[in-house]
Amino acid sequence: MSFTKAAETLFMTQPAVTFQIKQLEEQYNTRLFERGHGRVGLTPAGRMVYDYAERILGLSAELDTRLKDMTGRLSGPLLIGASMTIAEFMLPRVLGEFKSRYPEVHARLLVANSETVESRVEEHAIDLGLIEAPSHLSSLLTEPWCEDELQVVVSPEHPLAKLKSVTPAQLLPHAYISREEGSGTRESADLYLRKAGIGQDDLKVEMELGSPEALKGVVSAGTGFAILSLLAVEKERRLGDLVAVPLQPRLTHTLSLVYPKDKFRSRLVSTFVEFTKQRLGDSSH
């Protein structure tokens, strides 16, 4: 909704973008944009052209993909989005093994929380997303690929570290270091605690942090407890820097693959999905 920003994104000058829009409006003999007060917006005709343009470009990209698939060799860009826990502690090895098997594939990874990854998949900015909860968007397909367990993570000196397991009620007196809203880990923990009759306001939330690494750093200083994936604390547990205590009842959540319902899934994406399911499915057992 800004000619200037569009020009920057396309590495063009602003007058060049304005000229292209003017040509398009002359071609269709109708105004596509409302202009005024330094802002632009689409007219009803503009919205229709935009919808058709997206479909035309989508079909063009699908044609390229289908023709590449017919040549037999897997190659080209693979655009993946993953939530932080998955990207930091699960995907690196999988991506390395996939690259070894298919050297002509060039993977690019967007790391963000689950909500942001979903949005990028919906916008077709990436081919698929790996997130820590089922998708909330009706335009996306969600496919489960493995189970993960979340546990209470504390420093070895914390009072909870001595317990064999911990109930939600036993967490209430202690400071809680939480992930931020939009995080799949946060969503799973909130839902679990709500089912136990505990709301966010009942907890002593000391901090909300945007990454598993930040949470581990704060927790290791003895500031409070966090609820994290076991995969995220594997190294620290081995070294004795952190202790993971199972919740009672246990807290597991399904890690999911998401992709657009309306987009053709290339052989490259399908191959990566099967490869990832196999590797991550194996590592979760």
DRENDO-1510 file (C-alpha; in Angstrom, 1 decimal, always signed):
<recs>
REC; n; res; u; v; w
REC; 1; MET; +0.0; +0.0; +0.0 .
REC; 2; SER; +2.9; +2.3; -0.7 .
REC; 3; PHE; +4.5; +3.0; -4.1 .
REC; 4; THR; +7.8; +4.0; -2.3 .
REC; 5; LYS; +8.0; +0.7; -0.3 .
REC; 6; ALA; +7.1; -1.3; -3.4 .
REC; 7; ALA; +9.9; +0.4; -5.3 .
REC; 8; GLU; +12.4; -0.4; -2.6 .
REC; 9; THR; +11.3; -4.1; -2.5 .
REC; 10; LEU; +11.6; -4.4; -6.3 .
REC; 11; PHE; +14.9; -2.4; -6.5 .
REC; 12; MET; +13.2; +0.1; -8.8 .
REC; 13; THR; +12.7; +3.8; -8.6 .
REC; 14; GLN; +9.4; +5.1; -7.4 .
REC; 15; PRO; +8.5; +6.9; -10.7 .
REC; 16; ALA; +9.1; +3.6; -12.5 .
REC; 17; VAL; +6.6; +1.8; -10.3 .
REC; 18; THR; +4.1; +4.7; -10.7 .
REC; 19; PHE; +4.6; +4.4; -14.5 .
REC; 20; GLN; +3.9; +0.7; -14.5 .
REC; 21; ILE; +0.7; +1.1; -12.5 .
REC; 22; LYS; -0.4; +3.9; -14.9 .
REC; 23; GLN; +0.2; +1.6; -17.9 .
REC; 24; LEU; -1.8; -1.2; -16.2 .
REC; 25; GLU; -4.7; +1.2; -15.5 .
REC; 26; GLU; -4.6; +2.4; -19.1 .
REC; 27; GLN; -4.6; -1.3; -20.3 .
REC; 28; TYR; -7.7; -2.1; -18.3 .
REC; 29; ASN; -9.2; +1.4; -18.7 .
REC; 30; THR; -10.1; +1.6; -15.0 .
REC; 31; ARG; -8.5; +3.0; -11.8 .
REC; 32; LEU; -6.9; +0.3; -9.7 .
REC; 33; PHE; -5.8; +2.5; -6.8 .
REC; 34; GLU; -7.4; +5.1; -4.6 .
REC; 35; ARG; -4.8; +7.8; -4.0 .
REC; 36; GLY; -5.0; +10.5; -1.3 .
REC; 37; HIS; -3.5; +12.0; +1.9 .
REC; 38; GLY; -0.1; +10.3; +1.2 .
REC; 39; ARG; -1.7; +6.8; +1.1 .
REC; 40; VAL; -2.9; +4.4; -1.5 .
REC; 41; GLY; -5.5; +1.7; -1.4 .
REC; 42; LEU; -7.0; -0.8; -3.9 .
REC; 43; THR; -10.3; +0.0; -5.7 .
REC; 44; PRO; -12.8; -2.9; -6.2 .
REC; 45; ALA; -11.2; -3.4; -9.7 .
REC; 46; GLY; -7.7; -3.3; -8.1 .
REC; 47; ARG; -8.7; -6.0; -5.7 .
REC; 48; MET; -9.9; -8.2; -8.6 .
REC; 49; VAL; -6.7; -7.6; -10.6 .
REC; 50; TYR; -4.6; -8.4; -7.5 .
REC; 51; ASP; -6.5; -11.7; -6.9 .
REC; 52; TYR; -6.1; -12.8; -10.5 .
REC; 53; ALA; -2.4; -11.7; -10.6 .
REC; 54; GLU; -1.7; -13.9; -7.6 .
REC; 55; ARG; -3.3; -16.9; -9.3 .
REC; 56; ILE; -1.5; -16.3; -12.6 .
REC; 57; LEU; +1.9; -16.0; -10.9 .
REC; 58; GLY; +1.1; -19.1; -8.8 .
REC; 59; LEU; +0.3; -21.1; -12.0 .
REC; 60; SER; +3.5; -19.8; -13.6 .
REC; 61; ALA; +5.5; -21.0; -10.6 .
REC; 62; GLU; +3.7; -24.3; -10.6 .
REC; 63; LEU; +4.5; -24.8; -14.3 .
REC; 64; ASP; +8.2; -24.2; -13.6 .
REC; 65; THR; +8.1; -26.7; -10.7 .
REC; 66; ARG; +6.2; -29.4; -12.7 .
REC; 67; LEU; +8.7; -29.2; -15.6 .
REC; 68; LYS; +11.6; -29.4; -13.2 .
REC; 69; ASP; +10.0; -32.5; -11.6 .
REC; 70; MET; +9.9; -34.2; -15.0 .
REC; 71; THR; +13.7; -33.8; -15.4 .
REC; 72; GLY; +14.2; -36.3; -12.5 .
REC; 73; ARG; +16.9; -34.6; -10.4 .
REC; 74; LEU; +16.0; -32.7; -7.2 .
REC; 75; SER; +17.4; -29.2; -7.4 .
REC; 76; GLY; +16.6; -25.6; -6.7 .
REC; 77; PRO; +15.6; -23.5; -3.7 .
REC; 78; LEU; +13.8; -25.0; -0.7 .
REC; 79; LEU; +12.2; -22.4; +1.5 .
REC; 80; ILE; +11.5; -23.6; +5.0 .
REC; 81; GLY; +10.2; -21.9; +8.1 .
REC; 82; ALA; +10.6; -23.4; +11.6 .
REC; 83; SER; +9.8; -22.4; +15.1 .
REC; 84; MET; +12.8; -21.7; +17.3 .
REC; 85; THR; +12.9; -25.0; +19.3 .
REC; 86; ILE; +12.7; -27.0; +16.0 .
REC; 87; ALA; +15.2; -24.8; +14.1 .
REC; 88; GLU; +17.8; -24.8; +16.9 .
REC; 89; PHE; +17.7; -28.3; +18.2 .
REC; 90; MET; +16.1; -30.6; +15.6 .
REC; 91; LEU; +16.6; -29.3; +12.0 .
REC; 92; PRO; +20.4; -28.6; +11.6 .
REC; 93; ARG; +21.3; -32.3; +11.4 .
REC; 94; VAL; +18.3; -33.1; +9.2 .
REC; 95; LEU; +19.2; -30.2; +6.8 .
REC; 96; GLY; +22.9; -31.4; +6.7 .
REC; 97; GLU; +21.9; -35.0; +5.9 .
REC; 98; PHE; +19.4; -33.8; +3.2 .
REC; 99; LYS; +22.0; -31.6; +1.6 .
REC; 100; SER; +24.5; -34.5; +1.5 .
REC; 101; ARG; +21.9; -36.7; -0.3 .
REC; 102; TYR; +20.7; -33.9; -2.6 .
REC; 103; PRO; +23.6; -31.5; -3.2 .
REC; 104; GLU; +21.8; -29.4; -5.9 .
REC; 105; VAL; +19.1; -28.4; -3.4 .
REC; 106; HIS; +19.6; -25.0; -1.7 .
REC; 107; ALA; +17.7; -24.8; +1.6 .
REC; 108; ARG; +16.9; -21.5; +3.2 .
REC; 109; LEU; +15.6; -21.4; +6.7 .
REC; 110; LEU; +13.4; -18.8; +8.3 .
REC; 111; VAL; +13.5; -19.0; +12.1 .
REC; 112; ALA; +10.6; -17.4; +14.0 .
REC; 113; ASN; +7.9; -18.3; +16.5 .
REC; 114; SER; +5.1; -20.7; +15.3 .
REC; 115; GLU; +2.6; -17.9; +14.6 .
REC; 116; THR; +5.0; -16.0; +12.4 .
REC; 117; VAL; +6.0; -19.2; +10.5 .
REC; 118; GLU; +2.3; -19.9; +9.8 .
REC; 119; SER; +1.8; -16.4; +8.4 .
REC; 120; ARG; +4.7; -16.7; +6.1 .
REC; 121; VAL; +3.4; -20.1; +4.8 .
REC; 122; GLU; +0.0; -18.5; +4.2 .
REC; 123; GLU; +1.6; -15.6; +2.3 .
REC; 124; HIS; +3.4; -18.2; +0.1 .
REC; 125; ALA; +6.7; -16.6; +1.2 .
REC; 126; ILE; +8.0; -20.1; +2.2 .
REC; 127; ASP; +7.2; -23.6; +0.9 .
REC; 128; LEU; +6.4; -25.2; +4.2 .
REC; 129; GLY; +6.6; -24.6; +8.0 .
REC; 130; LEU; +7.5; -26.8; +10.9 .
REC; 131; ILE; +5.7; -25.6; +14.1 .
REC; 132; GLU; +5.0; -26.7; +17.6 .
REC; 133; ALA; +1.2; -26.8; +17.4 .
REC; 134; PRO; -1.5; -27.4; +14.8 .
REC; 135; SER; -2.2; -24.4; +12.5 .
REC; 136; HIS; -4.9; -21.9; +13.4 .
REC; 137; LEU; -5.3; -20.8; +9.7 .
REC; 138; SER; -8.0; -22.5; +7.6 .
REC; 139; SER; -6.0; -21.9; +4.4 .
REC; 140; LEU; -3.2; -24.2; +5.6 .
REC; 141; LEU; -3.0; -28.0; +5.8 .
REC; 142; THR; -1.6; -29.4; +9.1 .
REC; 143; GLU; +0.2; -32.7; +9.1 .
REC; 144; PRO; +1.6; -34.2; +12.4 .
REC; 145; TRP; +5.1; -35.7; +12.2 .
REC; 146; CYS; +6.3; -36.4; +15.7 .
REC; 147; GLU; +5.6; -36.0; +19.4 .
REC; 148; ASP; +7.6; -33.9; +21.8 .
REC; 149; GLU; +7.6; -33.7; +25.6 .
REC; 150; LEU; +7.8; -30.5; +27.6 .
REC; 151; GLN; +9.1; -30.6; +31.1 .
REC; 152; VAL; +9.8; -28.2; +34.0 .
REC; 153; VAL; +13.4; -27.0; +33.6 .
REC; 154; VAL; +15.3; -25.5; +36.6 .
REC; 155; SER; +18.8; -25.0; +37.9 .
REC; 156; PRO; +20.3; -27.9; +40.1 .
REC; 157; GLU; +19.9; -25.7; +43.2 .
REC; 158; HIS; +16.2; -24.9; +42.6 .
REC; 159; PRO; +13.8; -26.5; +45.2 .
REC; 160; LEU; +11.9; -28.3; +42.3 .
REC; 161; ALA; +15.1; -30.0; +41.1 .
REC; 162; LYS; +14.8; -32.6; +43.9 .
REC; 163; LEU; +11.4; -33.8; +42.8 .
REC; 164; LYS; +10.8; -36.9; +40.7 .
REC; 165; SER; +7.8; -35.2; +39.1 .
REC; 166; VAL; +5.8; -32.0; +39.6 .
REC; 167; THR; +2.1; -31.2; +39.4 .
REC; 168; PRO; +0.8; -27.9; +38.1 .
REC; 169; ALA; -0.2; -26.8; +41.6 .
REC; 170; GLN; +3.3; -27.2; +42.9 .
REC; 171; LEU; +4.5; -24.6; +40.4 .
REC; 172; LEU; +2.4; -21.8; +41.8 .
REC; 173; PRO; +4.8; -20.6; +44.6 .
REC; 174; HIS; +7.8; -20.3; +42.2 .
REC; 175; ALA; +8.8; -17.6; +39.7 .
REC; 176; TYR; +8.0; -18.6; +36.1 .
REC; 177; ILE; +10.1; -17.7; +33.1 .
REC; 178; SER; +7.8; -18.0; +30.1 .
REC; 179; ARG; +8.1; -17.9; +26.3 .
REC; 180; GLU; +6.4; -15.0; +24.5 .
REC; 181; GLU; +2.9; -15.1; +23.0 .
REC; 182; GLY; +2.8; -16.6; +19.5 .
REC; 183; SER; +5.3; -19.3; +20.6 .
REC; 184; GLY; +4.1; -23.0; +20.2 .
REC; 185; THR; +5.8; -23.9; +23.4 .
REC; 186; ARG; +4.0; -21.1; +25.2 .
REC; 187; GLU; +0.6; -22.2; +23.7 .
REC; 188; SER; +1.1; -25.8; +24.7 .
REC; 189; ALA; +2.1; -24.9; +28.3 .
REC; 190; ASP; -0.8; -22.4; +28.6 .
REC; 191; LEU; -3.4; -25.0; +27.4 .
REC; 192; TYR; -2.0; -27.6; +29.8 .
REC; 193; LEU; -2.1; -25.3; +32.8 .
REC; 194; ARG; -5.6; -24.0; +31.9 .
REC; 195; LYS; -6.8; -27.6; +31.8 .
REC; 196; ALA; -5.4; -27.9; +35.4 .
REC; 197; GLY; -7.4; -24.8; +36.4 .
REC; 198; ILE; -4.4; -22.5; +36.4 .
REC; 199; GLY; -4.5; -19.2; +34.4 .
REC; 200; GLN; -1.6; -17.0; +33.4 .
REC; 201; ASP; -2.6; -14.6; +36.2 .
REC; 202; ASP; -2.2; -17.3; +38.8 .
REC; 203; LEU; +1.4; -17.8; +37.9 .
REC; 204; LYS; +4.3; -15.7; +39.2 .
REC; 205; VAL; +5.5; -14.7; +35.7 .
REC; 206; GLU; +8.9; -13.1; +36.2 .
REC; 207; MET; +9.8; -12.7; +32.5 .
REC; 208; GLU; +8.6; -13.5; +29.0 .
REC; 209; LEU; +11.5; -14.2; +26.6 .
REC; 210; GLY; +11.7; -14.8; +22.8 .
REC; 211; SER; +13.9; -17.8; +22.5 .
REC; 212; PRO; +14.7; -21.2; +24.3 .
REC; 213; GLU; +18.4; -20.1; +24.7 .
REC; 214; ALA; +17.4; -16.9; +26.5 .
REC; 215; LEU; +15.1; -19.0; +28.8 .
REC; 216; LYS; +17.9; -21.5; +29.6 .
REC; 217; GLY; +20.3; -18.7; +30.5 .
REC; 218; VAL; +17.9; -17.1; +32.9 .
REC; 219; VAL; +16.8; -20.4; +34.5 .
REC; 220; SER; +20.5; -21.6; +34.9 .
REC; 221; ALA; +21.0; -18.4; +37.1 .
REC; 222; GLY; +18.4; -19.8; +39.5 .
REC; 223; THR; +15.8; -17.1; +38.7 .
REC; 224; GLY; +12.9; -19.5; +38.3 .
REC; 225; PHE; +11.5; -22.4; +36.3 .
REC; 226; ALA; +10.7; -22.7; +32.6 .
REC; 227; ILE; +8.6; -25.2; +30.6 .
REC; 228; LEU; +10.7; -26.3; +27.7 .
REC; 229; SER; +11.1; -29.1; +25.2 .
REC; 230; LEU; +13.3; -31.9; +26.4 .
REC; 231; LEU; +15.2; -31.6; +23.1 .
REC; 232; ALA; +16.1; -28.0; +23.9 .
REC; 233; VAL; +17.9; -28.9; +27.1 .
REC; 234; GLU; +19.5; -32.2; +26.1 .
REC; 235; LYS; +23.1; -30.8; +26.2 .
REC; 236; GLU; +22.6; -28.9; +29.5 .
REC; 237; ARG; +21.1; -31.9; +31.2 .
REC; 238; ARG; +24.1; -34.1; +30.2 .
REC; 239; LEU; +26.5; -31.4; +31.6 .
REC; 240; GLY; +24.5; -31.1; +34.8 .
REC; 241; ASP; +23.8; -27.3; +34.2 .
REC; 242; LEU; +20.0; -27.8; +34.2 .
REC; 243; VAL; +17.6; -30.3; +35.6 .
REC; 244; ALA; +14.4; -31.4; +33.7 .
REC; 245; VAL; +11.5; -32.6; +35.9 .
REC; 246; PRO; +8.5; -34.4; +34.2 .
REC; 247; LEU; +5.1; -32.8; +34.8 .
REC; 248; GLN; +2.4; -35.0; +36.3 .
REC; 249; PRO; +0.3; -35.7; +34.2 .
REC; 250; ARG; +2.9; -35.6; +31.4 .
REC; 251; LEU; +2.9; -32.7; +28.9 .
REC; 252; THR; +3.4; -33.8; +25.3 .
REC; 253; HIS; +2.5; -31.9; +22.2 .
REC; 254; THR; +2.5; -32.7; +18.5 .
REC; 255; LEU; +5.0; -31.0; +16.2 .
REC; 256; SER; +3.3; -30.2; +12.9 .
REC; 257; LEU; +4.1; -29.6; +9.2 .
REC; 258; VAL; +2.1; -26.9; +7.6 .
REC; 259; TYR; +1.7; -25.9; +3.9 .
REC; 260; PRO; -0.9; -24.0; +1.8 .
REC; 261; LYS; -4.0; -26.0; +0.7 .
REC; 262; ASP; -4.2; -24.3; -2.6 .
REC; 263; LYS; -0.5; -24.7; -3.7 .
REC; 264; PHE; +0.9; -27.5; -5.7 .
REC; 265; ARG; +3.4; -29.5; -3.6 .
REC; 266; SER; +6.6; -30.1; -5.6 .
REC; 267; ARG; +8.5; -33.3; -5.6 .
REC; 268; LEU; +11.3; -31.5; -3.8 .
REC; 269; VAL; +8.9; -30.4; -1.0 .
REC; 270; SER; +7.3; -33.9; -0.8 .
REC; 271; THR; +10.7; -35.6; -0.6 .
REC; 272; PHE; +11.9; -33.2; +2.1 .
REC; 273; VAL; +8.7; -33.8; +4.1 .
REC; 274; GLU; +9.1; -37.6; +4.0 .
REC; 275; PHE; +12.8; -37.3; +4.8 .
REC; 276; THR; +12.1; -35.0; +7.8 .
REC; 277; LYS; +9.3; -37.1; +9.1 .
REC; 278; GLN; +11.6; -40.2; +9.1 .
REC; 279; ARG; +14.5; -38.4; +10.7 .
REC; 280; LEU; +12.5; -36.5; +13.3 .
REC; 281; GLY; +10.2; -39.4; +13.9 .
REC; 282; ASP; +13.3; -41.6; +14.7 .
REC; 283; SER; +14.8; -39.0; +17.0 .
REC; 284; SER; +11.6; -38.6; +19.0 .
REC; 285; HIS; +11.5; -42.2; +20.1 .
</recs>
